Amino acid sequence: MSQPQKGVCAEPSLHAIYLLFNVIDEDSASIREKLAQILNIFEYYDEEHYEAMVSGMVAIGSNYWLELYPGLIPVELAPFPDLRCEDRHAPAEPSDIFVQIRADRADICHLMGMEVCDLLREQTELVEQVKGFRCLEGRDLTGFVTDADNPKGMKKLNVAIVGDDDPDFAGGSYVHVQRYRHDLLKWKQLDLARQEMIIGRSKGDNRRLSDSQIAAFSHAARTGHPSVAGNMLFHSMPYGDMQTQGLMLVCCCSSAKPFVSCLTSMIFGDQDGNYDKWLDYTNAESGAAFFAPSVQFLKRHASDL
């Protein structure tokens, strides 16, 4: 099996930088070469600062893929689903290249980000940069643990990595990225019991509420369908300053279908109209679909000059 990029299944880190680029140059061969060079940047910092638990991931946007790799496309790669129902919206803000950098040192993340931006500067524009950080024991700024249903150990590979059913893209991963902005002032007006009902978990120990307690509109219920729960690997981290706070959500999956099903369940809800009540306190401000090819794929096609 082809080697997945290290950042797809890496363990949680203390810091992250998320970079989104649009390509402004028609020299696709040069872009392919530079994407492979980004892997070299990741490898260098991983070897020089192994104690920092460095990992990285490069992914190509669904709208840009065929320009970069004409005639060859992952079977399920599609644009981000722009979903809307009443005042709930998962907007699509496509971009061409997504780079995720993670480490246990903020300075290493920053230095790696600078090198990536320098490498791509002449041929791309940086359209968004977000710095993520680990909060307490892996909690969102709402106070609840993020990514509570993430698979563990070797199961990550089965969940996040494309297998031999799509042999040209084995070792790759479907990646969906969203940036949520929280209304924490509104959220903090809720008492603990109401917060736990909306999330569907206890705040202190992250225990999922029992079947008799859990509400159909809870985040846990809306994202916990058997076809979805445990079939996605998230790398979510809080971001923000003293004015704006939110969650950067990155989902890696062996198929694009579970994420789309999950997002549909959150926004449209069930047949009784029970949507994810968490969306009353946070709004997605961006959304984009990418594919993160295997290491071998990126390096092999870097020489297609």
C-alpha positions in Angstrom: 0.0 0.0 0.0 1.2 3.5 -0.8 2.5 5.6 2.2 -0.1 8.1 3.5 1.1 11.5 4.4 2.1 11.6 8.1 -0.3 14.4 8.9 -3.4 12.4 8.0 -3.3 10.0 10.9 -0.9 11.9 13.3 -1.7 12.1 17.0 -3.1 15.3 18.4 -0.6 18.1 18.8 -0.3 21.3 20.8 -0.2 23.7 17.9 -1.2 23.9 14.2 -1.2 26.3 11.3 -3.7 25.9 8.5 -2.8 27.5 5.1 -5.1 27.8 2.1 -3.8 29.0 -1.3 -5.2 29.8 -4.7 -2.9 29.2 -7.7 -2.3 32.2 -10.0 0.2 30.6 -12.3 -0.6 28.2 -15.2 2.7 26.3 -14.8 1.1 23.2 -13.4 4.4 21.2 -13.7 6.1 23.6 -11.4 3.3 23.4 -8.9 3.5 19.6 -8.9 7.2 19.8 -8.2 6.8 22.3 -5.4 4.1 20.2 -3.7 6.6 17.4 -3.5 9.2 19.8 -2.1 6.8 20.7 0.8 7.0 17.0 1.8 10.8 17.6 2.1 10.2 20.6 4.4 8.0 18.4 6.6 10.6 15.6 6.7 13.5 18.0 7.5 11.8 19.5 10.5 10.5 16.1 11.7 14.1 14.8 11.7 15.7 18.0 13.2 13.0 18.4 15.9 11.7 14.9 16.5 10.8 15.8 20.0 8.2 18.3 18.7 6.0 15.6 17.1 6.0 17.4 13.7 3.5 16.3 11.1 2.2 17.9 7.9 -0.3 17.3 5.1 -0.7 18.7 1.6 -4.1 18.4 -0.1 -5.4 19.6 -3.5 -8.8 21.3 -4.0 -11.6 19.5 -5.8 -11.9 22.4 -8.3 -8.2 22.5 -9.1 -7.4 18.8 -9.2 -7.9 18.2 -13.0 -5.8 21.3 -13.8 -2.9 19.8 -11.8 -3.4 16.1 -12.7 -5.4 16.0 -15.9 -7.1 12.7 -16.7 -6.6 11.3 -13.2 -9.1 11.9 -10.4 -10.1 10.2 -7.2 -13.4 8.5 -7.7 -15.3 10.4 -5.0 -13.6 13.8 -5.2 -16.4 16.4 -5.5 -16.9 20.1 -4.6 -17.7 20.9 -1.0 -21.5 20.6 -0.5 -23.0 24.0 -0.1 -25.9 23.2 2.3 -28.5 25.6 3.6 -31.6 25.2 5.6 -33.3 28.2 7.2 -30.6 30.1 9.0 -28.2 27.2 9.0 -25.5 27.2 6.3 -22.4 25.3 5.4 -20.9 27.6 2.8 -18.5 26.5 0.2 -15.3 28.6 -0.1 -13.1 26.5 -2.4 -9.4 26.9 -2.6 -6.7 25.2 -4.6 -4.2 24.0 -2.1 -4.5 23.2 1.6 -1.5 22.7 3.9 -1.8 21.6 7.5 1.2 21.9 9.8 1.2 20.5 13.3 3.7 20.2 16.1 4.1 20.5 19.9 6.1 23.8 19.4 4.5 27.0 18.0 7.9 28.2 16.7 8.4 25.1 14.6 4.9 25.4 13.1 5.6 29.1 12.3 9.0 28.4 10.7 7.6 25.6 8.6 4.7 27.8 7.5 7.2 30.5 6.5 9.1 28.0 4.3 5.9 26.7 2.7 4.7 30.3 1.9 8.2 31.2 0.5 8.2 28.2 -1.7 4.7 28.9 -3.2 4.9 32.7 -3.1 5.5 33.4 -6.8 2.7 31.1 -8.0 0.0 31.3 -5.4 -1.9 33.7 -3.2 -2.4 32.9 0.4 -6.1 33.4 0.9 -6.4 32.2 4.6 -4.2 31.4 7.5 -5.4 30.1 10.8 -3.4 29.2 13.9 -4.9 26.4 16.0 -4.0 25.5 19.6 -4.8 22.7 22.0 -7.1 23.8 24.8 -6.9 22.0 28.1 -7.5 18.3 27.6 -8.4 18.6 23.9 -11.4 20.7 24.4 -13.2 23.2 22.2 -13.6 26.8 23.6 -17.2 25.8 24.4 -15.6 23.6 27.2 -16.4 20.2 25.6 -14.0 17.7 24.3 -13.6 17.8 20.5 -13.4 14.8 18.2 -14.8 12.5 20.9 -15.7 9.7 18.5 -12.3 9.6 16.7 -11.0 6.1 16.0 -8.0 4.9 17.9 -4.8 3.1 16.9 -4.6 1.2 13.7 -8.3 1.8 13.1 -7.3 5.3 12.0 -5.8 3.8 8.8 -9.0 2.0 7.8 -11.1 5.1 8.4 -8.9 7.8 6.9 -6.9 6.1 4.1 -8.1 5.1 0.7 -7.5 1.4 0.1 -7.0 -0.8 -3.0 -10.6 -0.3 -4.2 -9.2 2.9 -5.9 -5.7 1.7 -6.7 -4.4 4.9 -8.4 -5.1 6.8 -5.1 -4.4 4.2 -2.5 -2.8 5.8 0.5 -4.6 9.1 0.0 -7.4 10.7 2.0 -10.5 12.8 1.3 -10.2 16.0 3.3 -12.9 18.4 4.2 -12.1 21.7 6.0 -14.4 24.1 7.8 -13.8 27.1 9.9 -16.5 27.7 12.6 -17.0 30.9 14.5 -18.6 30.6 17.9 -20.9 32.9 19.7 -19.5 32.3 23.2 -21.3 35.1 24.9 -24.6 33.4 23.9 -23.3 29.9 24.7 -22.2 31.0 28.2 -25.7 32.2 29.0 -26.8 28.5 29.1 -26.6 26.6 32.3 -24.6 23.4 32.4 -27.5 21.1 32.0 -28.7 22.8 28.8 -25.1 22.8 27.4 -24.8 19.1 28.0 -28.2 18.4 26.4 -27.1 20.3 23.3 -23.8 18.5 23.0 -25.1 15.2 24.2 -22.2 14.6 26.5 -21.3 15.4 30.1 -18.9 18.3 30.2 -16.6 17.0 33.0 -15.8 13.4 31.9 -16.9 13.5 28.2 -19.3 10.7 28.8 -22.0 10.3 26.1 -25.5 10.7 27.6 -27.6 7.5 27.9 -30.2 6.7 25.2 -32.9 7.8 27.6 -31.2 11.1 28.2 -29.9 12.1 24.8 -31.9 14.5 22.7 -32.5 14.0 19.0 -31.3 17.6 18.4 -28.0 17.1 20.3 -24.7 17.2 18.4 -23.9 13.7 19.5 -27.1 12.4 18.1 -26.9 14.2 14.8 -23.3 13.1 14.2 -23.7 9.7 15.8 -25.5 7.7 13.1 -23.8 4.2 12.6 -22.9 5.1 9.0 -21.1 8.2 10.2 -19.8 7.8 13.8 -16.3 6.3 13.9 -16.0 6.5 10.1 -14.2 9.8 10.0 -11.0 11.1 11.6 -11.0 14.7 12.7 -8.2 17.1 13.5 -10.2 19.8 15.1 -8.5 22.6 17.0 -9.7 25.9 18.6 -8.4 29.2 17.2 -9.0 32.8 18.1 -8.0 36.0 19.8 -9.8 38.2 22.4 -12.4 39.2 19.8 -13.1 36.1 17.7 -13.1 32.5 18.7 -14.0 29.3 16.9 -13.0 25.8 15.8 -11.0 24.8 12.8 -12.4 21.5 11.6 -10.4 19.1 9.4 -11.9 15.7 8.5 -9.9 13.0 6.9 -11.7 10.0 5.4 -11.3 7.0 3.1 -14.5 8.1 1.4 -16.2 11.5 0.9 -19.6 10.1 1.8 -19.5 10.0 5.6 -18.7 13.7 6.0 -21.4 14.8 3.6 -23.9 12.5 5.4 -22.8 14.0 8.8 -23.1 17.6 7.6 -26.5 16.9 6.1 -27.8 15.4 9.3 -26.5 18.4 11.3 -28.1 21.1 9.0 -31.3 19.4 7.8 -31.9 17.1 10.8 -34.3 14.1 11.0 -37.8 13.7 9.6 -39.1 15.6 12.7 -36.9 18.6 12.0 -34.4 17.9 14.8 -31.3 19.6 13.5 -28.0 20.0 15.4 -28.8 22.7 18.1 -25.0 23.4 18.4 -25.5 25.3 15.2 -27.5 27.9 17.1 -24.3 28.9 18.8 -21.7 28.6 16.0 -21.6 29.3 12.3 -19.5 27.8 9.6 -17.8 30.6 7.7 -15.9 28.5 5.2 -15.8 25.1 3.7 -13.7 23.3 1.1 -13.1 19.8 -0.2 -9.6 18.4 -1.0 -7.7 15.2 -1.6 -4.4 14.5 0.1 -2.5 12.0 -2.1 0.0 9.5 -0.9 3.7 10.4 -0.6 4.5 8.3 -3.6 1.8 9.9 -5.7 3.1 13.4 -5.0 6.7 12.5 -5.6 6.0 10.4 -8.7 4.0 13.2 -10.4 6.5 15.9 -9.4 8.7 14.5 -12.2 6.0 14.8 -14.9 7.7 17.9 -16.4 
